[in-house]
């Protein structure tokens, strides 16, 4: 998943929001056993303005595990914050 962050959402800068998103998302593996791997990265300062700001890369054993993750209360809570600060989202789910 990749997100573009709104400018000054919730009275915070993009940098502050990216850091908060990273922290909140990275708290999920300790709460959701179905997550096998998770990385959250923020776009580097000085990169083109049309780049996305935050990227989430997760791995699950099965599509069923992905679905459990998406319905987990901790994921829903983090998602509520993200929906307030995001201007645009792109996502792809695939099977290896």
N, C-alpha and C positions, 0 to 999 in steps of 0.2 A: 504494500500500500504506500502511496506517496501523497503528501498533502502540501498545498500552498496555504500559508497562514495569512490571515487578515492583518493589515497594518494596525498596530495599537489596539488589538482586541482585548477586552476586559481591562483596559488601562495599562497593558504591558507591551513591551517591544517584542518584535519577532524573535529576537535572541532569547528573551526571557520565556516566551511561550514555547519555543523549541526545547529549551532546557527542561521546562516543566513536563512537556509531552514525553520527552525521553525518560525522565525519572519515573513518571507514572506508568508508562508502558513497560519499562524494565522491571517494575514491581510485580507484573502479572505472572511470570513463570513460577514464582514462589507460591502463588495462590491457585494456579490452574495447572494441574498435573498433565493435561493433554499437550501442553506446549513442550516440544522436544528441543527447540532452538529458537532464540529470538535475538535480533540485532535491531537497534534503533540508531539512526545516524541523522545528523543535521547538516544541511548544506554549508559549505565553508564560506566564511565572509569574503566578500569581493568577487564572488562568482556571479555569472549573469543573472539579472533580475527575473528572467523567465524560467529559471530553474525551480524545481520544487524545493520546499524548505525542510521537510522531514520525510524520512523513508523508514518503513517498518518491514522487516523480513522475518517471517516466522516459518517454522517447519512443524508438521504434524505427521503422525504415523498413517492416519486415514482421514478421509473426508468427514467421517462421523466425528472424529476428534476435533476437526476444524469447526464443525457445527456446534459441538459442546462448548468450545472456547467462545464462539460468538454469542452464545446464550448465557454464559457465566455472569453472575452479578458483578464481579470485579471488572470484567471487560465492558459491561454495559455502563458502569460508573465512569470509567476512563473515557469511554465513547461519548458520554454526555458532555464532558469537558471539551473534548476534541471538536464536537459539532459546533460549539460556541465560538471557536477560534479559527475554523477552517473556511477558506474561500473556495477551494477546489480540491477534489480527491480523484486519484486514479488507482485502480486495483487490478490485479490479475491473480487468479488461483490456478494452479496447475499440478499435475501428478507426474512424479518421476518414475 
